[in-house]
Amino acid sequence: MTPRYAIKITSDGHCSLRSIQDKKAKREIREAIDGLASLPESQGKELEEELAGYRSIAAYRKHYRIVYTVVGSTVWVVWVDRRKPGREDDVYAKVQKLVRTFFKKR
């Protein structure tokens, strides 16, 4: 039997989800998040450099990325947003800013 992981969404993750207006996109994103309860470390791709330790999976026609990390038996969804390569408002740029801000506070 495959172990099940608990799914938790950070407060920033909730904010990013709430900002998505498209109901179909939001539904498919939630389904993808629910799917992380089973083998999250084998899904998506490992992120590198400043985002090492995080993973991302594509959702809703590959337009959105769900960025998450696995801690023990819990999947923490950190941010969900559109992929916009090379732009300041790209999902990975936003997560990098979030991570920098988090570690500055510590």
Phi and psi restraints in degrees (range 20) as a CNS / XPLOR table:
assign (resid 1 and name C) (resid 2 and name N)
       (resid 2 and name CA) (resid 2 and name C) 1.0 -76.5 20.0 2
assign (resid 2 and name N) (resid 2 and name CA)
       (resid 2 and name C) (resid 3 and name N) 1.0 130.5 20.0 2
assign (resid 2 and name C) (resid 3 and name N)
       (resid 3 and name CA) (resid 3 and name C) 1.0 -65.1 20.0 2
assign (resid 3 and name N) (resid 3 and name CA)
       (resid 3 and name C) (resid 4 and name N) 1.0 146.5 20.0 2
assign (resid 3 and name C) (resid 4 and name N)
       (resid 4 and name CA) (resid 4 and name C) 1.0 -101.5 20.0 2
assign (resid 4 and name N) (resid 4 and name CA)
       (resid 4 and name C) (resid 5 and name N) 1.0 137.9 20.0 2
assign (resid 4 and name C) (resid 5 and name N)
       (resid 5 and name CA) (resid 5 and name C) 1.0 -102.5 20.0 2
assign (resid 5 and name N) (resid 5 and name CA)
       (resid 5 and name C) (resid 6 and name N) 1.0 144.5 20.0 2
assign (resid 5 and name C) (resid 6 and name N)
       (resid 6 and name CA) (resid 6 and name C) 1.0 -75.4 20.0 2
assign (resid 6 and name N) (resid 6 and name CA)
       (resid 6 and name C) (resid 7 and name N) 1.0 143.0 20.0 2
assign (resid 6 and name C) (resid 7 and name N)
       (resid 7 and name CA) (resid 7 and name C) 1.0 -107.4 20.0 2
assign (resid 7 and name N) (resid 7 and name CA)
       (resid 7 and name C) (resid 8 and name N) 1.0 124.0 20.0 2
assign (resid 7 and name C) (resid 8 and name N)
       (resid 8 and name CA) (resid 8 and name C) 1.0 -125.1 20.0 2
assign (resid 8 and name N) (resid 8 and name CA)
       (resid 8 and name C) (resid 9 and name N) 1.0 143.7 20.0 2
assign (resid 8 and name C) (resid 9 and name N)
       (resid 9 and name CA) (resid 9 and name C) 1.0 -118.8 20.0 2
assign (resid 9 and name N) (resid 9 and name CA)
       (resid 9 and name C) (resid 10 and name N) 1.0 125.4 20.0 2
assign (resid 9 and name C) (resid 10 and name N)
       (resid 10 and name CA) (resid 10 and name C) 1.0 -65.8 20.0 2
assign (resid 10 and name N) (resid 10 and name CA)
       (resid 10 and name C) (resid 11 and name N) 1.0 164.9 20.0 2
assign (resid 10 and name C) (resid 11 and name N)
       (resid 11 and name CA) (resid 11 and name C) 1.0 -61.6 20.0 2
assign (resid 11 and name N) (resid 11 and name CA)
       (resid 11 and name C) (resid 12 and name N) 1.0 -38.0 20.0 2
assign (resid 11 and name C) (resid 12 and name N)
       (resid 12 and name CA) (resid 12 and name C) 1.0 -65.0 20.0 2
assign (resid 12 and name N) (resid 12 and name CA)
       (resid 12 and name C) (resid 13 and name N) 1.0 -38.1 20.0 2
assign (resid 12 and name C) (resid 13 and name N)
       (resid 13 and name CA) (resid 13 and name C) 1.0 -61.7 20.0 2
assign (resid 13 and name N) (resid 13 and name CA)
       (resid 13 and name C) (resid 14 and name N) 1.0 -41.7 20.0 2
assign (resid 13 and name C) (resid 14 and name N)
       (resid 14 and name CA) (resid 14 and name C) 1.0 -62.8 20.0 2
assign (resid 14 and name N) (resid 14 and name CA)
       (resid 14 and name C) (resid 15 and name N) 1.0 -42.3 20.0 2
assign (resid 14 and name C) (resid 15 and name N)
       (resid 15 and name CA) (resid 15 and name C) 1.0 -60.7 20.0 2
assign (resid 15 and name N) (resid 15 and name CA)
       (resid 15 and name C) (resid 16 and name N) 1.0 -43.6 20.0 2
assign (resid 15 and name C) (resid 16 and name N)
       (resid 16 and name CA) (resid 16 and name C) 1.0 -66.0 20.0 2
assign (resid 16 and name N) (resid 16 and name CA)
       (resid 16 and name C) (resid 17 and name N) 1.0 -36.9 20.0 2
assign (resid 16 and name C) (resid 17 and name N)
       (resid 17 and name CA) (resid 17 and name C) 1.0 -66.8 20.0 2
assign (resid 17 and name N) (resid 17 and name CA)
       (resid 17 and name C) (resid 18 and name N) 1.0 -42.2 20.0 2
assign (resid 17 and name C) (resid 18 and name N)
       (resid 18 and name CA) (resid 18 and name C) 1.0 -62.9 20.0 2
assign (resid 18 and name N) (resid 18 and name CA)
       (resid 18 and name C) (resid 19 and name N) 1.0 -27.8 20.0 2
assign (resid 18 and name C) (resid 19 and name N)
       (resid 19 and name CA) (resid 19 and name C) 1.0 -75.5 20.0 2
assign (resid 19 and name N) (resid 19 and name CA)
       (resid 19 and name C) (resid 20 and name N) 1.0 -11.5 20.0 2
assign (resid 19 and name C) (resid 20 and name N)
       (resid 20 and name CA) (resid 20 and name C) 1.0 -81.4 20.0 2
assign (resid 20 and name N) (resid 20 and name CA)
       (resid 20 and name C) (resid 21 and name N) 1.0 118.3 20.0 2
assign (resid 20 and name C) (resid 21 and name N)
       (resid 21 and name CA) (resid 21 and name C) 1.0 -87.9 20.0 2
assign (resid 21 and name N) (resid 21 and name CA)
       (resid 21 and name C) (resid 22 and name N) 1.0 -32.5 20.0 2
assign (resid 21 and name C) (resid 22 and name N)
       (resid 22 and name CA) (resid 22 and name C) 1.0 -67.9 20.0 2
assign (resid 22 and name N) (resid 22 and name CA)
       (resid 22 and name C) (resid 23 and name N) 1.0 113.4 20.0 2
assign (resid 22 and name C) (resid 23 and name N)
       (resid 23 and name CA) (resid 23 and name C) 1.0 -64.1 20.0 2
assign (resid 23 and name N) (resid 23 and name CA)
       (resid 23 and name C) (resid 24 and name N) 1.0 -39.3 20.0 2
assign (resid 23 and name C) (resid 24 and name N)
       (resid 24 and name CA) (resid 24 and name C) 1.0 -66.2 20.0 2
assign (resid 24 and name N) (resid 24 and name CA)
       (resid 24 and name C) (resid 25 and name N) 1.0 -42.7 20.0 2
assign (resid 24 and name C) (resid 25 and name N)
       (resid 25 and name CA) (resid 25 and name C) 1.0 -61.4 20.0 2
assign (resid 25 and name N) (resid 25 and name CA)
       (resid 25 and name C) (resid 26 and name N) 1.0 -45.8 20.0 2
assign (resid 25 and name C) (resid 26 and name N)
       (resid 26 and name CA) (resid 26 and name C) 1.0 -61.4 20.0 2
assign (resid 26 and name N) (resid 26 and name CA)
       (resid 26 and name C) (resid 27 and name N) 1.0 -41.3 20.0 2
assign (resid 26 and name C) (resid 27 and name N)
       (resid 27 and name CA) (resid 27 and name C) 1.0 -62.6 20.0 2
assign (resid 27 and name N) (resid 27 and name CA)
       (resid 27 and name C) (resid 28 and name N) 1.0 -46.3 20.0 2
assign (resid 27 and name C) (resid 28 and name N)
       (resid 28 and name CA) (resid 28 and name C) 1.0 -67.1 20.0 2
assign (resid 28 and name N) (resid 28 and name CA)
       (resid 28 and name C) (resid 29 and name N) 1.0 -34.8 20.0 2
assign (resid 28 and name C) (resid 29 and name N)
       (resid 29 and name CA) (resid 29 and name C) 1.0 -65.3 20.0 2
assign (resid 29 and name N) (resid 29 and name CA)
       (resid 29 and name C) (resid 30 and name N) 1.0 -44.0 20.0 2
assign (resid 29 and name C) (resid 30 and name N)
       (resid 30 and name CA) (resid 30 and name C) 1.0 -62.1 20.0 2
assign (resid 30 and name N) (resid 30 and name CA)
       (resid 30 and name C) (resid 31 and name N) 1.0 -38.8 20.0 2
assign (resid 30 and name C) (resid 31 and name N)
       (resid 31 and name CA) (resid 31 and name C) 1.0 -63.0 20.0 2
assign (resid 31 and name N) (resid 31 and name CA)
       (resid 31 and name C) (resid 32 and name N) 1.0 -41.4 20.0 2
assign (resid 31 and name C) (resid 32 and name N)
       (resid 32 and name CA) (resid 32 and name C) 1.0 -65.1 20.0 2
assign (resid 32 and name N) (resid 32 and name CA)
       (resid 32 and name C) (resid 33 and name N) 1.0 -39.9 20.0 2
assign (resid 32 and name C) (resid 33 and name N)
       (resid 33 and name CA) (resid 33 and name C) 1.0 -62.8 20.0 2
assign (resid 33 and name N) (resid 33 and name CA)
       (resid 33 and name C) (resid 34 and name N) 1.0 -44.9 20.0 2
assign (resid 33 and name C) (resid 34 and name N)
       (resid 34 and name CA) (resid 34 and name C) 1.0 -59.8 20.0 2
assign (resid 34 and name N) (resid 34 and name CA)
       (resid 34 and name C) (resid 35 and name N) 1.0 -34.5 20.0 2
assign (resid 34 and name C) (resid 35 and name N)
       (resid 35 and name CA) (resid 35 and name C) 1.0 -66.6 20.0 2
assign (resid 35 and name N) (resid 35 and name CA)
       (resid 35 and name C) (resid 36 and name N) 1.0 -18.1 20.0 2
assign (resid 35 and name C) (resid 36 and name N)
       (resid 36 and name CA) (resid 36 and name C) 1.0 -70.8 20.0 2
assign (resid 36 and name N) (resid 36 and name CA)
       (resid 36 and name C) (resid 37 and name N) 1.0 -11.5 20.0 2
assign (resid 36 and name C) (resid 37 and name N)
       (resid 37 and name CA) (resid 37 and name C) 1.0 -65.9 20.0 2
assign (resid 37 and name N) (resid 37 and name CA)
       (resid 37 and name C) (resid 38 and name N) 1.0 -16.5 20.0 2
assign (resid 37 and name C) (resid 38 and name N)
       (resid 38 and name CA) (resid 38 and name C) 1.0 -118.5 20.0 2
assign (resid 38 and name N) (resid 38 and name CA)
       (resid 38 and name C) (resid 39 and name N) 1.0 113.9 20.0 2
assign (resid 38 and name C) (resid 39 and name N)
       (resid 39 and name CA) (resid 39 and name C) 1.0 53.0 20.0 2
assign (resid 39 and name N) (resid 39 and name CA)
       (resid 39 and name C) (resid 40 and name N) 1.0 55.5 20.0 2
assign (resid 39 and name C) (resid 40 and name N)
       (resid 40 and name CA) (resid 40 and name C) 1.0 -63.7 20.0 2
assign (resid 40 and name N) (resid 40 and name CA)
       (resid 40 and name C) (resid 41 and name N) 1.0 -27.3 20.0 2
assign (resid 40 and name C) (resid 41 and name N)
       (resid 41 and name CA) (resid 41 and name C) 1.0 -76.7 20.0 2
assign (resid 41 and name N) (resid 41 and name CA)
       (resid 41 and name C) (resid 42 and name N) 1.0 -9.2 20.0 2
assign (resid 41 and name C) (resid 42 and name N)
       (resid 42 and name CA) (resid 42 and name C) 1.0 -105.9 20.0 2
assign (resid 42 and name N) (resid 42 and name CA)
       (resid 42 and name C) (resid 43 and name N) 1.0 3.5 20.0 2
assign (resid 42 and name C) (resid 43 and name N)
       (resid 43 and name CA) (resid 43 and name C) 1.0 -103.0 20.0 2
assign (resid 43 and name N) (resid 43 and name CA)
       (resid 43 and name C) (resid 44 and name N) 1.0 155.9 20.0 2
assign (resid 43 and name C) (resid 44 and name N)
       (resid 44 and name CA) (resid 44 and name C) 1.0 63.5 20.0 2
assign (resid 44 and name N) (resid 44 and name CA)
       (resid 44 and name C) (resid 45 and name N) 1.0 -152.4 20.0 2
assign (resid 44 and name C) (resid 45 and name N)
       (resid 45 and name CA) (resid 45 and name C) 1.0 -131.5 20.0 2
assign (resid 45 and name N) (resid 45 and name CA)
       (resid 45 and name C) (resid 46 and name N) 1.0 151.4 20.0 2
assign (resid 45 and name C) (resid 46 and name N)
       (resid 46 and name CA) (resid 46 and name C) 1.0 -75.8 20.0 2
assign (resid 46 and name N) (resid 46 and name CA)
       (resid 46 and name C) (resid 47 and name N) 1.0 137.3 20.0 2
assign (resid 46 and name C) (resid 47 and name N)
       (resid 47 and name CA) (resid 47 and name C) 1.0 -90.6 20.0 2
assign (resid 47 and name N) (resid 47 and name CA)
       (resid 47 and name C) (resid 48 and name N) 1.0 160.8 20.0 2
assign (resid 47 and name C) (resid 48 and name N)
       (resid 48 and name CA) (resid 48 and name C) 1.0 -123.3 20.0 2
assign (resid 48 and name N) (resid 48 and name CA)
       (resid 48 and name C) (resid 49 and name N) 1.0 175.7 20.0 2
assign (resid 48 and name C) (resid 49 and name N)
       (resid 49 and name CA) (resid 49 and name C) 1.0 54.9 20.0 2
assign (resid 49 and name N) (resid 49 and name CA)
       (resid 49 and name C) (resid 50 and name N) 1.0 -122.3 20.0 2
assign (resid 49 and name C) (resid 50 and name N)
       (resid 50 and name CA) (resid 50 and name C) 1.0 -62.6 20.0 2
assign (resid 50 and name N) (resid 50 and name CA)
       (resid 50 and name C) (resid 51 and name N) 1.0 -22.7 20.0 2
assign (resid 50 and name C) (resid 51 and name N)
       (resid 51 and name CA) (resid 51 and name C) 1.0 -104.1 20.0 2
assign (resid 51 and name N) (resid 51 and name CA)
       (resid 51 and name C) (resid 52 and name N) 1.0 18.3 20.0 2
assign (resid 51 and name C) (resid 52 and name N)
       (resid 52 and name CA) (resid 52 and name C) 1.0 -57.7 20.0 2
assign (resid 52 and name N) (resid 52 and name CA)
       (resid 52 and name C) (resid 53 and name N) 1.0 137.9 20.0 2
assign (resid 52 and name C) (resid 53 and name N)
       (resid 53 and name CA) (resid 53 and name C) 1.0 99.5 20.0 2
assign (resid 53 and name N) (resid 53 and name CA)
       (resid 53 and name C) (resid 54 and name N) 1.0 -9.9 20.0 2
assign (resid 53 and name C) (resid 54 and name N)
       (resid 54 and name CA) (resid 54 and name C) 1.0 -109.9 20.0 2
assign (resid 54 and name N) (resid 54 and name CA)
       (resid 54 and name C) (resid 55 and name N) 1.0 159.1 20.0 2
assign (resid 54 and name C) (resid 55 and name N)
       (resid 55 and name CA) (resid 55 and name C) 1.0 -130.7 20.0 2
assign (resid 55 and name N) (resid 55 and name CA)
       (resid 55 and name C) (resid 56 and name N) 1.0 163.8 20.0 2
assign (resid 55 and name C) (resid 56 and name N)
       (resid 56 and name CA) (resid 56 and name C) 1.0 -142.5 20.0 2
assign (resid 56 and name N) (resid 56 and name CA)
       (resid 56 and name C) (resid 57 and name N) 1.0 147.9 20.0 2
assign (resid 56 and name C) (resid 57 and name N)
       (resid 57 and name CA) (resid 57 and name C) 1.0 -127.1 20.0 2
assign (resid 57 and name N) (resid 57 and name CA)
       (resid 57 and name C) (resid 58 and name N) 1.0 149.7 20.0 2
assign (resid 57 and name C) (resid 58 and name N)
       (resid 58 and name CA) (resid 58 and name C) 1.0 -84.4 20.0 2
assign (resid 58 and name N) (resid 58 and name CA)
       (resid 58 and name C) (resid 59 and name N) 1.0 148.9 20.0 2
assign (resid 58 and name C) (resid 59 and name N)
       (resid 59 and name CA) (resid 59 and name C) 1.0 -145.5 20.0 2
assign (resid 59 and name N) (resid 59 and name CA)
       (resid 59 and name C) (resid 60 and name N) 1.0 159.7 20.0 2
assign (resid 59 and name C) (resid 60 and name N)
       (resid 60 and name CA) (resid 60 and name C) 1.0 45.7 20.0 2
assign (resid 60 and name N) (resid 60 and name CA)
       (resid 60 and name C) (resid 61 and name N) 1.0 83.6 20.0 2
assign (resid 60 and name C) (resid 61 and name N)
       (resid 61 and name CA) (resid 61 and name C) 1.0 57.2 20.0 2
assign (resid 61 and name N) (resid 61 and name CA)
       (resid 61 and name C) (resid 62 and name N) 1.0 25.7 20.0 2
assign (resid 61 and name C) (resid 62 and name N)
       (resid 62 and name CA) (resid 62 and name C) 1.0 63.2 20.0 2
assign (resid 62 and name N) (resid 62 and name CA)
       (resid 62 and name C) (resid 63 and name N) 1.0 17.4 20.0 2
assign (resid 62 and name C) (resid 63 and name N)
       (resid 63 and name CA) (resid 63 and name C) 1.0 -83.1 20.0 2
assign (resid 63 and name N) (resid 63 and name CA)
       (resid 63 and name C) (resid 64 and name N) 1.0 -27.2 20.0 2
assign (resid 63 and name C) (resid 64 and name N)
       (resid 64 and name CA) (resid 64 and name C) 1.0 -110.8 20.0 2
assign (resid 64 and name N) (resid 64 and name CA)
       (resid 64 and name C) (resid 65 and name N) 1.0 155.0 20.0 2
assign (resid 64 and name C) (resid 65 and name N)
       (resid 65 and name CA) (resid 65 and name C) 1.0 -124.3 20.0 2
assign (resid 65 and name N) (resid 65 and name CA)
       (resid 65 and name C) (resid 66 and name N) 1.0 139.1 20.0 2
assign (resid 65 and name C) (resid 66 and name N)
       (resid 66 and name CA) (resid 66 and name C) 1.0 -106.5 20.0 2
assign (resid 66 and name N) (resid 66 and name CA)
       (resid 66 and name C) (resid 67 and name N) 1.0 117.2 20.0 2
assign (resid 66 and name C) (resid 67 and name N)
       (resid 67 and name CA) (resid 67 and name C) 1.0 -102.2 20.0 2
assign (resid 67 and name N) (resid 67 and name CA)
       (resid 67 and name C) (resid 68 and name N) 1.0 128.6 20.0 2
assign (resid 67 and name C) (resid 68 and name N)
       (resid 68 and name CA) (resid 68 and name C) 1.0 -146.6 20.0 2
assign (resid 68 and name N) (resid 68 and name CA)
       (resid 68 and name C) (resid 69 and name N) 1.0 166.9 20.0 2
assign (resid 68 and name C) (resid 69 and name N)
       (resid 69 and name CA) (resid 69 and name C) 1.0 -136.8 20.0 2
assign (resid 69 and name N) (resid 69 and name CA)
       (resid 69 and name C) (resid 70 and name N) 1.0 153.6 20.0 2
assign (resid 69 and name C) (resid 70 and name N)
       (resid 70 and name CA) (resid 70 and name C) 1.0 -111.3 20.0 2
assign (resid 70 and name N) (resid 70 and name CA)
       (resid 70 and name C) (resid 71 and name N) 1.0 123.8 20.0 2
assign (resid 70 and name C) (resid 71 and name N)
       (resid 71 and name CA) (resid 71 and name C) 1.0 -124.7 20.0 2
assign (resid 71 and name N) (resid 71 and name CA)
       (resid 71 and name C) (resid 72 and name N) 1.0 109.4 20.0 2
assign (resid 71 and name C) (resid 72 and name N)
       (resid 72 and name CA) (resid 72 and name C) 1.0 62.2 20.0 2
assign (resid 72 and name N) (resid 72 and name CA)
       (resid 72 and name C) (resid 73 and name N) 1.0 -122.0 20.0 2
assign (resid 72 and name C) (resid 73 and name N)
       (resid 73 and name CA) (resid 73 and name C) 1.0 -105.3 20.0 2
assign (resid 73 and name N) (resid 73 and name CA)
       (resid 73 and name C) (resid 74 and name N) 1.0 24.7 20.0 2
assign (resid 73 and name C) (resid 74 and name N)
       (resid 74 and name CA) (resid 74 and name C) 1.0 -123.3 20.0 2
assign (resid 74 and name N) (resid 74 and name CA)
       (resid 74 and name C) (resid 75 and name N) 1.0 134.7 20.0 2
assign (resid 74 and name C) (resid 75 and name N)
       (resid 75 and name CA) (resid 75 and name C) 1.0 -98.7 20.0 2
assign (resid 75 and name N) (resid 75 and name CA)
       (resid 75 and name C) (resid 76 and name N) 1.0 123.1 20.0 2
assign (resid 75 and name C) (resid 76 and name N)
       (resid 76 and name CA) (resid 76 and name C) 1.0 -105.0 20.0 2
assign (resid 76 and name N) (resid 76 and name CA)
       (resid 76 and name C) (resid 77 and name N) 1.0 113.7 20.0 2
assign (resid 76 and name C) (resid 77 and name N)
       (resid 77 and name CA) (resid 77 and name C) 1.0 -83.2 20.0 2
assign (resid 77 and name N) (resid 77 and name CA)
       (resid 77 and name C) (resid 78 and name N) 1.0 120.5 20.0 2
assign (resid 77 and name C) (resid 78 and name N)
       (resid 78 and name CA) (resid 78 and name C) 1.0 -95.9 20.0 2
assign (resid 78 and name N) (resid 78 and name CA)
       (resid 78 and name C) (resid 79 and name N) 1.0 -40.0 20.0 2
assign (resid 78 and name C) (resid 79 and name N)
       (resid 79 and name CA) (resid 79 and name C) 1.0 -161.4 20.0 2
assign (resid 79 and name N) (resid 79 and name CA)
       (resid 79 and name C) (resid 80 and name N) 1.0 148.4 20.0 2
assign (resid 79 and name C) (resid 80 and name N)
       (resid 80 and name CA) (resid 80 and name C) 1.0 -135.0 20.0 2
assign (resid 80 and name N) (resid 80 and name CA)
       (resid 80 and name C) (resid 81 and name N) 1.0 127.4 20.0 2
assign (resid 80 and name C) (resid 81 and name N)
       (resid 81 and name CA) (resid 81 and name C) 1.0 -165.5 20.0 2
assign (resid 81 and name N) (resid 81 and name CA)
       (resid 81 and name C) (resid 82 and name N) 1.0 174.2 20.0 2
assign (resid 81 and name C) (resid 82 and name N)
       (resid 82 and name CA) (resid 82 and name C) 1.0 -73.3 20.0 2
assign (resid 82 and name N) (resid 82 and name CA)
       (resid 82 and name C) (resid 83 and name N) 1.0 148.4 20.0 2
assign (resid 82 and name C) (resid 83 and name N)
       (resid 83 and name CA) (resid 83 and name C) 1.0 -86.0 20.0 2
assign (resid 83 and name N) (resid 83 and name CA)
       (resid 83 and name C) (resid 84 and name N) 1.0 123.1 20.0 2
assign (resid 83 and name C) (resid 84 and name N)
       (resid 84 and name CA) (resid 84 and name C) 1.0 -137.9 20.0 2
assign (resid 84 and name N) (resid 84 and name CA)
       (resid 84 and name C) (resid 85 and name N) 1.0 76.8 20.0 2
assign (resid 84 and name C) (resid 85 and name N)
       (resid 85 and name CA) (resid 85 and name C) 1.0 -52.2 20.0 2
assign (resid 85 and name N) (resid 85 and name CA)
       (resid 85 and name C) (resid 86 and name N) 1.0 134.9 20.0 2
assign (resid 85 and name C) (resid 86 and name N)
       (resid 86 and name CA) (resid 86 and name C) 1.0 80.3 20.0 2
assign (resid 86 and name N) (resid 86 and name CA)
       (resid 86 and name C) (resid 87 and name N) 1.0 -2.5 20.0 2
assign (resid 86 and name C) (resid 87 and name N)
       (resid 87 and name CA) (resid 87 and name C) 1.0 -105.4 20.0 2
assign (resid 87 and name N) (resid 87 and name CA)
       (resid 87 and name C) (resid 88 and name N) 1.0 154.0 20.0 2
assign (resid 87 and name C) (resid 88 and name N)
       (resid 88 and name CA) (resid 88 and name C) 1.0 -64.7 20.0 2
assign (resid 88 and name N) (resid 88 and name CA)
       (resid 88 and name C) (resid 89 and name N) 1.0 -26.0 20.0 2
assign (resid 88 and name C) (resid 89 and name N)
       (resid 89 and name CA) (resid 89 and name C) 1.0 -96.7 20.0 2
assign (resid 89 and name N) (resid 89 and name CA)
       (resid 89 and name C) (resid 90 and name N) 1.0 18.0 20.0 2
assign (resid 89 and name C) (resid 90 and name N)
       (resid 90 and name CA) (resid 90 and name C) 1.0 -66.9 20.0 2
assign (resid 90 and name N) (resid 90 and name CA)
       (resid 90 and name C) (resid 91 and name N) 1.0 147.4 20.0 2
assign (resid 90 and name C) (resid 91 and name N)
       (resid 91 and name CA) (resid 91 and name C) 1.0 -54.9 20.0 2
assign (resid 91 and name N) (resid 91 and name CA)
       (resid 91 and name C) (resid 92 and name N) 1.0 -42.1 20.0 2
assign (resid 91 and name C) (resid 92 and name N)
       (resid 92 and name CA) (resid 92 and name C) 1.0 -70.3 20.0 2
assign (resid 92 and name N) (resid 92 and name CA)
       (resid 92 and name C) (resid 93 and name N) 1.0 -35.0 20.0 2
assign (resid 92 and name C) (resid 93 and name N)
       (resid 93 and name CA) (resid 93 and name C) 1.0 -64.0 20.0 2
assign (resid 93 and name N) (resid 93 and name CA)
       (resid 93 and name C) (resid 94 and name N) 1.0 -40.7 20.0 2
assign (resid 93 and name C) (resid 94 and name N)
       (resid 94 and name CA) (resid 94 and name C) 1.0 -65.4 20.0 2
assign (resid 94 and name N) (resid 94 and name CA)
       (resid 94 and name C) (resid 95 and name N) 1.0 -40.9 20.0 2
assign (resid 94 and name C) (resid 95 and name N)
       (resid 95 and name CA) (resid 95 and name C) 1.0 -68.5 20.0 2
assign (resid 95 and name N) (resid 95 and name CA)
       (resid 95 and name C) (resid 96 and name N) 1.0 -37.9 20.0 2
assign (resid 95 and name C) (resid 96 and name N)
       (resid 96 and name CA) (resid 96 and name C) 1.0 -59.7 20.0 2
assign (resid 96 and name N) (resid 96 and name CA)
       (resid 96 and name C) (resid 97 and name N) 1.0 -43.8 20.0 2
assign (resid 96 and name C) (resid 97 and name N)
       (resid 97 and name CA) (resid 97 and name C) 1.0 -62.5 20.0 2
assign (resid 97 and name N) (resid 97 and name CA)
       (resid 97 and name C) (resid 98 and name N) 1.0 -41.7 20.0 2
assign (resid 97 and name C) (resid 98 and name N)
       (resid 98 and name CA) (resid 98 and name C) 1.0 -61.5 20.0 2
assign (resid 98 and name N) (resid 98 and name CA)
       (resid 98 and name C) (resid 99 and name N) 1.0 -45.9 20.0 2
assign (resid 98 and name C) (resid 99 and name N)
       (resid 99 and name CA) (resid 99 and name C) 1.0 -64.4 20.0 2
assign (resid 99 and name N) (resid 99 and name CA)
       (resid 99 and name C) (resid 100 and name N) 1.0 -44.0 20.0 2
assign (resid 99 and name C) (resid 100 and name N)
       (resid 100 and name CA) (resid 100 and name C) 1.0 -59.0 20.0 2
assign (resid 100 and name N) (resid 100 and name CA)
       (resid 100 and name C) (resid 101 and name N) 1.0 -45.2 20.0 2
assign (resid 100 and name C) (resid 101 and name N)
       (resid 101 and name CA) (resid 101 and name C) 1.0 -63.7 20.0 2
assign (resid 101 and name N) (resid 101 and name CA)
       (resid 101 and name C) (resid 102 and name N) 1.0 -42.7 20.0 2
assign (resid 101 and name C) (resid 102 and name N)
       (resid 102 and name CA) (resid 102 and name C) 1.0 -60.9 20.0 2
assign (resid 102 and name N) (resid 102 and name CA)
       (resid 102 and name C) (resid 103 and name N) 1.0 -46.7 20.0 2
assign (resid 102 and name C) (resid 103 and name N)
       (resid 103 and name CA) (resid 103 and name C) 1.0 -75.7 20.0 2
assign (resid 103 and name N) (resid 103 and name CA)
       (resid 103 and name C) (resid 104 and name N) 1.0 -21.3 20.0 2
assign (resid 103 and name C) (resid 104 and name N)
       (resid 104 and name CA) (resid 104 and name C) 1.0 -68.4 20.0 2
assign (resid 104 and name N) (resid 104 and name CA)
       (resid 104 and name C) (resid 105 and name N) 1.0 -34.3 20.0 2
assign (resid 104 and name C) (resid 105 and name N)
       (resid 105 and name CA) (resid 105 and name C) 1.0 -71.3 20.0 2
assign (resid 105 and name N) (resid 105 and name CA)
       (resid 105 and name C) (resid 106 and name N) 1.0 -20.0 20.0 2
